[in-house]
Amino acid sequence: MKKMFRVLALAVLLAGVAFTAEAETASRKSIKHGEFLVGYGGCQDCHTPGWGEHGGQASKDMLLTGGGINFQGPWGTTYPPNLRLYVQKISAQDWIRQLRNLKTRPAMPWWTFRYLSDRDLSDMYAYIHSLGPAGRPAHDFVAAGQEAPAPYLKLVLPAPPPLAH
């Protein structure tokens, strides 16, 4: 009876190890897929300082730390947030919910998230979260007409054409 109990305990232990290894593999797959989506979606363009100036290259400690390209226009001045600090404070479920309801100022293309599945958004979260916290929070939004710290791209929009009667 003792021998049978030991065999059963060993089988349960080995099954647990196999399950853990499978979960870790899925996690690595999620992180790699999230890295792909972040790269393909151009997130680094604005959320990683110096990304464009260095031909799409940055050290790991700079990735997604915010304030890469800042924008000023009639709405005010926007600074891309530090996503690495942001995701450390929320769950993957909160990340998905927030992106599904996101409506932001220019130049963030918030509407593109509608083309991604919840799994895609979860994988993006897994990748960003895997980078760990780094950097400082980005500068807060500055309302139109107020002095904003540089650098930023100034977007000057032409006056709309007159309405035809």
C-alpha positions as CSV (number, residue, x, y, z in Angstrom):
1,M,0.0,0.0,0.0
2,K,2.8,2.4,0.9
3,K,4.6,1.7,-2.4
4,M,1.4,2.4,-4.3
5,F,1.0,5.7,-2.4
6,R,4.5,6.7,-3.3
7,V,4.0,5.9,-7.0
8,L,0.8,7.9,-7.0
9,A,2.5,10.9,-5.3
10,L,5.4,10.7,-7.7
11,A,2.9,10.7,-10.7
12,V,1.1,13.7,-9.3
13,L,4.4,15.5,-8.8
14,L,5.6,14.8,-12.3
15,A,2.3,15.9,-13.8
16,G,2.6,19.2,-11.9
17,V,6.2,19.7,-13.2
18,A,5.0,19.0,-16.8
19,F,2.0,21.4,-16.4
20,T,4.4,24.1,-15.0
21,A,6.8,23.6,-18.0
22,E,3.9,23.9,-20.4
23,A,2.6,27.1,-18.7
24,E,6.1,28.6,-18.9
25,T,6.3,27.8,-22.6
26,A,2.9,29.4,-23.3
27,S,4.1,32.4,-21.3
28,R,7.3,32.7,-23.5
29,K,5.1,32.4,-26.6
30,S,2.8,35.1,-25.3
31,I,5.7,37.4,-24.6
32,K,7.3,36.8,-28.0
33,H,3.9,37.4,-29.7
34,G,3.4,40.5,-27.6
35,E,6.9,41.8,-28.6
36,F,5.9,41.2,-32.3
37,L,2.7,43.1,-31.9
38,V,4.3,46.0,-30.1
39,G,6.9,46.2,-32.9
40,Y,4.5,45.8,-35.8
41,G,2.1,48.3,-34.2
42,G,4.8,50.9,-34.0
43,C,4.3,51.4,-30.2
44,Q,8.1,52.0,-29.8
45,D,7.9,54.9,-32.3
46,C,6.3,57.2,-29.6
47,H,6.8,55.3,-26.4
48,T,10.6,54.7,-26.6
49,P,12.9,57.7,-26.5
50,G,15.2,58.0,-29.5
51,W,13.6,55.0,-31.3
52,G,13.2,56.8,-34.7
53,E,16.5,58.8,-34.4
54,H,18.4,55.5,-33.9
55,G,16.8,53.5,-36.7
56,G,14.4,51.5,-34.6
57,Q,17.0,50.6,-32.0
58,A,17.2,51.2,-28.2
59,S,18.7,49.5,-25.2
60,K,16.3,47.3,-23.3
61,D,16.3,49.7,-20.3
62,M,14.8,52.5,-22.6
63,L,12.1,50.4,-24.3
64,L,8.6,51.7,-23.8
65,T,9.6,54.2,-21.0
66,G,7.5,57.0,-22.5
67,G,8.1,60.4,-24.0
68,G,9.7,59.2,-27.2
69,I,7.8,61.6,-29.6
70,N,5.6,64.2,-28.0
71,F,3.0,66.1,-29.9
72,Q,1.6,69.6,-29.7
73,G,-1.5,70.8,-31.5
74,P,-4.8,72.7,-31.0
75,W,-5.7,70.1,-28.3
76,G,-2.5,70.9,-26.2
77,T,0.7,68.8,-25.8
78,T,0.6,65.1,-25.3
79,Y,3.4,62.9,-23.9
80,P,3.3,59.2,-24.5
81,P,3.1,57.4,-21.1
82,N,5.7,55.1,-19.7
83,L,4.0,51.8,-20.4
84,R,6.5,49.8,-18.3
85,L,5.5,51.6,-15.2
86,Y,1.9,51.6,-16.1
87,V,1.5,47.9,-16.6
88,Q,3.1,47.1,-13.3
89,K,0.1,48.7,-11.6
90,I,-2.7,46.9,-13.4
91,S,-3.7,43.4,-14.3
92,A,-3.9,42.0,-17.8
93,Q,-7.7,42.1,-17.5
94,D,-7.6,45.8,-16.6
95,W,-5.2,46.4,-19.5
96,I,-7.6,44.8,-22.0
97,R,-10.6,46.6,-20.6
98,Q,-8.9,50.0,-20.7
99,L,-7.7,49.5,-24.3
100,R,-11.2,48.4,-25.4
101,N,-12.5,51.7,-24.0
102,L,-9.6,54.0,-24.8
103,K,-10.2,57.3,-26.5
104,T,-7.2,59.6,-26.3
105,R,-5.8,62.8,-27.8
106,P,-3.7,62.9,-30.9
107,A,-1.5,61.4,-32.1
108,M,-2.3,58.0,-30.4
109,P,-4.2,55.8,-32.8
110,W,-6.4,54.3,-30.1
111,W,-8.9,52.9,-32.7
112,T,-6.4,50.3,-33.9
113,F,-6.9,48.2,-30.8
114,R,-10.3,47.2,-32.2
115,Y,-8.5,45.0,-34.7
116,L,-6.8,43.0,-32.0
117,S,-8.2,40.1,-30.1
118,D,-8.2,39.9,-26.3
119,R,-5.4,37.3,-26.6
120,D,-3.4,39.8,-28.7
121,L,-3.8,42.5,-26.0
122,S,-3.0,40.1,-23.3
123,D,0.2,39.1,-25.1
124,M,1.2,42.8,-25.5
125,Y,0.6,43.2,-21.7
126,A,2.8,40.0,-21.1
127,Y,5.6,41.5,-23.2
128,I,5.6,44.9,-21.6
129,H,5.2,43.5,-18.1
130,S,8.1,41.1,-18.8
131,L,10.4,44.1,-19.4
132,G,9.9,45.2,-15.7
133,P,9.7,48.7,-14.4
134,A,12.1,51.3,-15.7
135,G,12.4,55.0,-16.3
136,R,10.2,57.8,-14.9
137,P,6.6,58.7,-15.5
138,A,6.1,60.7,-18.6
139,H,5.2,64.4,-18.4
140,D,1.5,65.0,-17.9
141,F,-0.7,66.4,-20.6
142,V,-0.4,70.2,-21.0
143,A,-3.6,72.0,-22.1
144,A,-3.6,74.3,-25.2
145,G,-2.3,77.8,-24.6
146,Q,0.0,76.7,-21.7
147,E,3.8,76.5,-21.9
148,A,4.9,72.9,-22.5
149,P,8.4,71.5,-22.0
150,A,10.2,70.4,-25.2
151,P,10.8,68.3,-27.1
152,Y,7.6,68.0,-29.1
153,L,6.5,67.9,-32.7
154,K,4.2,70.9,-33.4
155,L,1.3,69.9,-35.6
156,V,-0.2,72.9,-37.4
157,L,-3.6,72.1,-38.9
158,P,-4.8,74.2,-41.8
159,A,-8.1,76.0,-41.5
160,P,-11.0,73.8,-42.8
161,P,-12.3,74.8,-46.3
162,P,-15.4,76.9,-46.3
163,L,-18.7,75.1,-46.6
164,A,-20.3,75.1,-50.0
165,H,-23.8,76.3,-50.1
